[in-house]
Amino acid sequence: MSNPLSDRINNLATSQTLAMAALARELKAQGKDIISLSLGEPDFNTPDFIKEAAKRAIDENYSTYSPVEGYAELKEAICRKFKRDNNLDYKPSQIVVSTGAKQSLYNIAQVMLNDGDEVILPAPYWVSYFEIVKLSGGVPVEVPTSVDTDFKITPEQLEAAITPKTKMMWFSSPCNPSGSVYNREELTALAKVLEKHPHVYVVADEIYEHINFSGTFCSIASIPGMLEKTITVNGVAKAFAMTGWRIGYIGAPEFIAKACIKIQGQVTSGANSIAQRATITAVDGPTY
C-alpha cells in the first residue's frame, strides 16, 4: 500500500526539542536521574499576581472567542512594553497575539515566503526555524558562526549570504542555543548591510530577552531604518514562566500584521482568552 500522507508531512522532521523532552520525561518516569537540556523551561513558577489575573478572568467570564489578533487592551499593553523595554514605537494595529511565539513564527513564514525564497539562518539556531521555513516553501540558508565571533553572524558573512532570492534573515538574541547576545554596535553593523538590500526583511526572535546576563539588551528594530523591515517576535513564556499558557506576539509593519491576522483566522481563530487577560497583567507588571 502506498503512503497516503502528503509529501509535506513526509518531508517534515519531528521537533527535536519536543522529542528530547518526551524522552527525558520517559526516563524520569523510570526512576532515572535526568537533567533535561531540551525545552527552554524556567526554573520558577508563574508569579502569583499573574495567576490571580487569570482567576479573575474566569470569574469575569472571559470564556468566549477573543478578536483574532488579540484583545485591544492586551495589544495596548504590549505597545507599552515595547516602548518601555525596547524603545520601539508600535501601534496596536501592528501587534498580533498568537498561541505562542512558535505560531507567531509560523504565521510569518506563511505570509512572507513563496516557494524558493531564501531565509538566512545564522547557525547555531533554534531547530524549529529550519523546519518552519521549509514547511512554508522557503529555502533555509545556514550561515555557520564560530566561537571566534561569539557565535554571531558578521556583516561580511551576512553580505556574502544575500542573493536575489533572499527574503529574510531569522535570528534570536539572546540566542537559543548559544546564549550569545548581540550588542547595539553589532546590530548597527548588520543594519548597514541590510540597508543595501531593501528586499530583505528580518525576524528578530527576542523570547529570551529577560534571561540575559550580559547586562545590556538591544532590539534590532530600534536601529534607525530597521523598524520598517523587522518583525519582532516575543512572548511571556520565558520571562514569566508561562510556557504552557501559550501566548506569543509580534510587532511588525502593519501590512505584515494584517496578513498574519488573516492566516491566524484560518488556523486557531486566536489565542486563549483567559491566558490573554493574564498576559495584560504580566506585561504591565504588578501593582501594589
GIWO-V365770 format. One record per residue. RES is the residue in one small letter. PSI is psi in whole degrees, -180 to 180 (NA if undefined). Layout:
res:RES psi:PSI
res:RES psi:PSI
//
This chain:
res:m psi:132
res:s psi:157
res:n psi:117
res:p psi:-8
res:l psi:157
res:s psi:156
res:d psi:-33
res:r psi:-49
res:i psi:-32
res:n psi:-27
res:n psi:0
res:l psi:130
res:a psi:149
res:t psi:146
res:s psi:113
res:q psi:-35
res:t psi:-48
res:l psi:-35
res:a psi:-41
res:m psi:-41
res:a psi:-41
res:a psi:-41
res:l psi:-41
res:a psi:-43
res:r psi:-40
res:e psi:-44
res:l psi:-38
res:k psi:-40
res:a psi:-24
res:q psi:2
res:g psi:10
res:k psi:147
res:d psi:104
res:i psi:132
res:i psi:113
res:s psi:124
res:l psi:34
res:s psi:-83
res:l psi:149
res:g psi:79
res:e psi:116
res:p psi:155
res:d psi:28
res:f psi:169
res:n psi:163
res:t psi:129
res:p psi:149
res:d psi:-37
res:f psi:-26
res:i psi:-42
res:k psi:-39
res:e psi:-37
res:a psi:-38
res:a psi:-40
res:k psi:-40
res:r psi:-39
res:a psi:-37
res:i psi:-47
res:d psi:-29
res:e psi:9
res:n psi:41
res:y psi:67
res:s psi:11
res:t psi:177
res:y psi:138
res:s psi:169
res:p psi:147
res:v psi:-41
res:e psi:-4
res:g psi:157
res:y psi:143
res:a psi:-41
res:e psi:-35
res:l psi:-43
res:k psi:-37
res:e psi:-40
res:a psi:-39
res:i psi:-39
res:c psi:-41
res:r psi:-41
res:k psi:-46
res:f psi:-41
res:k psi:-45
res:r psi:-47
res:d psi:-28
res:n psi:-4
res:n psi:42
res:l psi:131
res:d psi:91
res:y psi:149
res:k psi:156
res:p psi:-31
res:s psi:-10
res:q psi:3
res:i psi:135
res:v psi:124
res:v psi:133
res:s psi:176
res:t psi:72
res:g psi:156
res:a psi:-26
res:k psi:-42
res:q psi:-36
res:s psi:-46
res:l psi:-41
res:y psi:-44
res:n psi:-47
res:i psi:-48
res:a psi:-42
res:q psi:-37
res:v psi:-16
res:m psi:-23
res:l psi:130
res:n psi:164
res:d psi:128
res:g psi:-10
res:d psi:138
res:e psi:142
res:v psi:119
res:i psi:128
res:l psi:101
res:p psi:127
res:a psi:141
res:p psi:153
res:y psi:166
res:w psi:130
res:v psi:-28
res:s psi:-22
res:y psi:-49
res:f psi:-49
res:e psi:-35
res:i psi:-44
res:v psi:-47
res:k psi:-42
res:l psi:-27
res:s psi:10
res:g psi:-2
res:g psi:170
res:v psi:110
res:p psi:131
res:v psi:105
res:e psi:133
res:v psi:102
res:p psi:137
res:t psi:175
res:s psi:170
res:v psi:-26
res:d psi:-28
res:t psi:20
res:d psi:33
res:f psi:41
res:k psi:145
res:i psi:140
res:t psi:160
res:p psi:-38
res:e psi:-41
res:q psi:-42
res:l psi:-47
res:e psi:-44
res:a psi:-27
res:a psi:-20
res:i psi:131
res:t psi:174
res:p psi:-21
res:k psi:-8
res:t psi:128
res:k psi:-35
res:m psi:162
res:m psi:131
res:w psi:132
res:f psi:159
res:s psi:142
res:s psi:120
res:p psi:145
res:c psi:133
res:n psi:112
res:p psi:-4
res:s psi:-26
res:g psi:-2
res:s psi:145
res:v psi:124
res:y psi:132
res:n psi:175
res:r psi:-39
res:e psi:-42
res:e psi:-42
res:l psi:-37
res:t psi:-40
res:a psi:-40
res:l psi:-39
res:a psi:-36
res:k psi:-36
res:v psi:-46
res:l psi:-27
res:e psi:-32
res:k psi:-7
res:h psi:77
res:p psi:-14
res:h psi:-5
res:v psi:123
res:y psi:165
res:v psi:135
res:v psi:116
res:a psi:105
res:d psi:109
res:e psi:29
res:i psi:-27
res:y psi:18
res:e psi:-43
res:h psi:2
res:i psi:78
res:n psi:119
res:f psi:14
res:s psi:-17
res:g psi:-15
res:t psi:157
res:f psi:138
res:c psi:133
res:s psi:134
res:i psi:-27
res:a psi:-16
res:s psi:-8
res:i psi:133
res:p psi:131
res:g psi:-8
res:m psi:-19
res:l psi:-37
res:e psi:-15
res:k psi:17
res:t psi:138
res:i psi:113
res:t psi:123
res:v psi:132
res:n psi:-173
res:g psi:-173
res:v psi:1
res:a psi:-49
res:k psi:-46
res:a psi:-33
res:f psi:14
res:a psi:52
res:m psi:39
res:t psi:-37
res:g psi:-8
res:w psi:-23
res:r psi:64
res:i psi:117
res:g psi:170
res:y psi:162
res:i psi:154
res:g psi:127
res:a psi:163
res:p psi:145
res:e psi:-36
res:f psi:-31
res:i psi:-41
res:a psi:-44
res:k psi:-39
res:a psi:-39
res:c psi:-37
res:i psi:-41
res:k psi:-48
res:i psi:-36
res:q psi:-34
res:g psi:-21
res:q psi:1
res:v psi:-63
res:t psi:-13
res:s psi:-7
res:g psi:169
res:a psi:165
res:n psi:129
res:s psi:-41
res:i psi:-41
res:a psi:-36
res:q psi:-44
res:r psi:-39
res:a psi:-33
res:t psi:-30
res:i psi:-47
res:t psi:-38
res:a psi:-52
res:v psi:-26
res:d psi:-22
res:g psi:164
res:p psi:151
res:t psi:138
res:y psi:NA
//
